[in-house]
Structure formats: C-alpha cells, structure tokens
Amino acid sequence: MENRASLLTAEVRALVGTTLPPKVSTTVTAQDIRKYCEACDDMNPLFVDEKHARKGPNKGIVAPPTYYQVVLDFLTLGAFGPVQPGVDTDQEIAWFKKTLKVGRALDATQTMEFFEPIRPGDVLSGQARIAKIGQKQLRVGPAFLVTLERTCTNQKGKVVCKETREFFYY
C-alpha cells in the first residue's frame, strides 16, 4: 500500500496500548435508568417497575444492557478537557483527530459483549485502551484504522461489558 510507512510513524505506533481517558467512576440510580429508558422509549417494566422487576430473572430493577454507553460516553466527554464551541462534542474523536493530525473521523464498527447486569447503586467505572492502529486505503485516500477497546466494570471489579470500536481517521 502506498504511503504506509509515512502514516504509521513510530510516534503513531507508540500510541498502541495507551489507556485513555483516565478511569473515572459514577453511581447508577433508578432515576438515571428511568431517564435513559424514557429517552430510548423503552419502558420495559424490568427496567422501571421495581415491583414487577422483583418477580423477574434479575430479582430487581436492572438497566437495559446498552446503558453502559452512558457511563463510557460520560467519562469520555469530559476526560480530554471542556467541550469547545465548534469542536467535536465527542472529545475522544477530537483527541484522535488532533493527535493523528487528520481532519475527519468515520465510525466503522462497534461490537459489545455483556457480562453483568447494571443495577441501581452500582458504581461503574470505564476505561478505554488503544488496541491497534493500522492503515487502510479509502476512496478519499489513506486513513488510519484505530481499534479502541472500552471496558466498564462495577464496584466489585466485575466486568459489566466490553466494547470494541473502530474508527477511520483521515
């Protein structure tokens, strides 16, 4: 592939394995879960009705599996500094664009694995790590392909979920 070495410099390769953003925690409340469910228009009684949920498989209210994104995105949005007008609202993407010296980002893939239910009272922590950086040829030219692994754990140290995201930066 043309220009492969010029994009994948030693400086870029050194980013692989970097952990970001700093690990931060937040406590989940039943009200937070309800707000998320309202926003997603998913009022499943297992998520919002304590009496009904106690009879269910989890013996109480749990969050929808994708609630973890609130935690990881919350941690990401402020981790790289305050949001600036006219700048990407996803500070993680803004950081990569600045670091890789590119102007655009394109979300390529997202996979998720769920391990533990999220319950009111859980203290969730999120951590992101740069797993790989490669180069691909797009129609618009060469691009970085960045693989980011994000993990969400609870206060017991149990992994709630793992997410792998890939972005093209060009």
HELIX and SHEET records of a PDB file:
HELIX    1   1 ARG A    4  LEU A    7  1                                   4    
HELIX    2   2 ALA A   10  ARG A   13  1                                   4    
HELIX    3   3 ALA A   30  CYS A   40  1                                  11    
HELIX    4   4 PRO A   45  VAL A   48  1                                   4    
HELIX    5   5 GLU A   50  ARG A   54  1                                   5    
HELIX    6   6 PRO A   65  TYR A   67  5                                   3    
HELIX    7   7 TYR A   68  ALA A   79  1                                  12    
HELIX    8   8 GLN A   91  LEU A  100  1                                  10    
SHEET    1   A 5 VAL A  24  THR A  27  0                                        
SHEET    2   A 5 VAL A 123  LEU A 138 -1                                        
SHEET    3   A 5 GLY A 141  THR A 153 -1                                        
SHEET    4   A 5 VAL A 159  TYR A 169 -1                                        
SHEET    5   A 5 ALA A 105  PHE A 114 -1                                        
END                                                                             
